[in-house]
Amino acid sequence: MPNLSRVDSSSVGYYTTIPVQATMMDSNVDFFVFDDQILFKIENTIYLLNEEENWFSKSTRKLKSMSTLQDNWNGLGTTSPNATAIKLANDTLNILSEMSFIPSDILPSSEEGIGITFVKEDKYAIIEIYNTGDILAAYSRGSDNPDIWEVSTSQGELSNTISQLISLLDE
């Protein structure tokens, strides 16, 4: 069963029904979207899908919206993320999902690509995916100069880089 939190039904207000029903533990389940959150109604109780379970769909929606950005999206003449960067970012999100490692944010980059960021206390990491298909990873702590390294586009090396960033952020 997904990780759910009970929601006070008086706080739900208006919602949009997703035309899907499923059976979960011998209960009918109705799915709803409210305020960009996924809600479940199981019998007469409403639950909110916890954020850890929902980050992937939000991130993939952000990626999809980046495909509609126009060049000069930031007013600095920057080229918008292209199909190459979006595909590699999507591949990276899939690996992050498999590893249960949630990014802090995913943003279009002024360096012409996409940045996937991670912040924990005074530690910062980023996987920068460029429109050229190049990938860089960086890690810094506090005001220290960042360690920066190139990453190949292979699934194995992306996974190894993510594992390395997890270790660095957990130190």
C-alpha positions, 0 to 999 in steps of 0.5 A, spaced: 500 500 500 502 506 498 505 511 504 498 515 505 496 520 510 489 521 513 486 528 511 481 531 514 475 531 509 473 538 511 479 541 509 479 538 502 474 543 498 473 542 491 477 537 487 477 534 480 476 526 479 481 522 475 476 517 472 480 511 475 478 506 480 482 500 483 482 495 488 487 495 494 486 491 499 479 489 498 477 496 498 474 500 492 479 506 491 477 513 488 483 517 486 482 525 486 487 531 484 486 537 489 491 543 489 496 539 485 496 533 490 494 526 489 488 524 494 485 517 495 478 515 498 478 509 501 471 507 503 469 513 507 476 516 509 480 520 504 488 520 504 493 524 501 499 521 498 505 523 501 510 527 498 516 522 497 511 518 493 509 524 489 515 528 487 517 523 481 510 526 477 511 533 479 518 533 477 516 529 470 511 535 469 516 540 470 521 537 465 515 536 460 513 544 461 521 545 460 520 543 453 515 549 452 520 554 454 522 559 448 529 561 447 531 567 451 526 564 457 530 568 462 531 574 458 539 573 458 539 570 451 539 563 454 537 557 449 531 553 452 532 545 454 532 541 448 530 534 447 537 531 449 537 535 455 530 533 457 531 525 455 537 525 459 534 529 465 528 524 465 533 518 465 536 521 471 529 522 474 528 514 473 535 512 476 533 517 482 526 514 483 529 507 483 534 509 488 529 513 492 533 519 492 529 525 492 532 532 489 530 538 492 529 541 485 529 541 477 530 547 473 532 550 467 539 552 467 542 558 464 547 554 462 543 551 457 540 545 459 537 542 466 539 542 473 537 537 478 539 540 485 540 537 492 540 541 498 542 538 505 544 542 511 550 546 508 551 541 503 549 542 496 550 538 489 547 538 482 547 534 476 547 539 470 545 536 464 547 540 458 543 541 451 549 538 448 548 531 452 554 533 456 553 532 464 557 535 470 556 533 477 558 538 483 558 538 490 560 543 495 559 544 503 558 551 506 563 556 502 568 551 500 569 551 492 565 545 489 568 539 486 566 538 479 566 532 475 564 530 468 559 524 468 558 519 462 551 518 459 551 511 461 546 508 466 551 505 470 555 511 471 549 516 472 547 511 478 555 511 481 554 519 481 548 519 484 550 514 489 557 518 490 552 524 491 548 521 496 554 519 500 557 526 500 550 529 502 549 524 508 556 525 511 
